[in-house]
Amino acid sequence: MPNLTRRAQQYIGRTFNLIEPIVNGTGKIHVDDSTWRVKGPDLPAGTHVRVTGVDGVVFIVAPEEAAH
C-alpha cells in the first residue's frame, strides 16, 4: 500500500465534493476516476471538503471554509 499512500499525498490541499455524507466520521469522495474513503466531521453529501491529510489510504478532510 505504500504506492497508494504516496499517490494520496498529492491530493492534500485539494477540494472535492462529498458523494456520500460523512456519518460517524466516515464518508466518500470521488477523485478523478476513483472513489476514496474519507474521515472527518459529520457532513451532508455535496459539501465541499478540503483534504488536510492522509491516514493510510483514507483522506482526512475538513469543510472547505474551516480548512483555511
N, C-alpha and C positions, 0 to 999 in steps of 0.2 A: 503493500500500500504506500510506500514512500513516494512513488511517482504520482499517485493521486494527491497526496498531501502537497507536493511541490506545485502541481497544477492548480490546486485550490488557492495557494498563496497569491497567485496573480490576480485574484478577484477581490482581495482586500481593498476597501475603499470604494468599490463599485456599488451601484444601486440597482435593485431589482424589485419586482412586484411579487408579493406572496401569491402563489397559485393555490395554496391550501392555508387556512388560518393557522396561526401558532396557538396551539391548545396544550395546556400543561407543559409549556416550554418547548414544544417541537412543532415544526411545520415544514413546508416545502416551497422552493422557488424554482423557476425554470431559467437555466443558464445555457445560452446557445442551444445545443441540441440535447441537453441533459436535464434531468430533474435532480436537485440536491436537497438533502435534509438540512434544516436549519434549527438552531437553538436560540431562544431569546424570550422576551416578554410576550405574553399572550396578546395577539393582534389579529384583526379580521383579514380574510383573504382580500387581495387587492391593495393592501398597504405597501407603500414604498419603504423598503428597508435597505440599509447600508451594511455591507459585510465588514465587520470590525475585527474578525479573527477566524482561525480555523482550529477545530479540535478533531484531529484525525481526518475523516472525510465528511465532517459536518461543519457547515459555516456557522459562525457566531454572528448574529445580526442585531441591529437596533433600529428603531424607527428612524427614518431619514432625518427628520428635524432634530432628533435627540443625539444623533451620531456626530455632530459637528464639534 
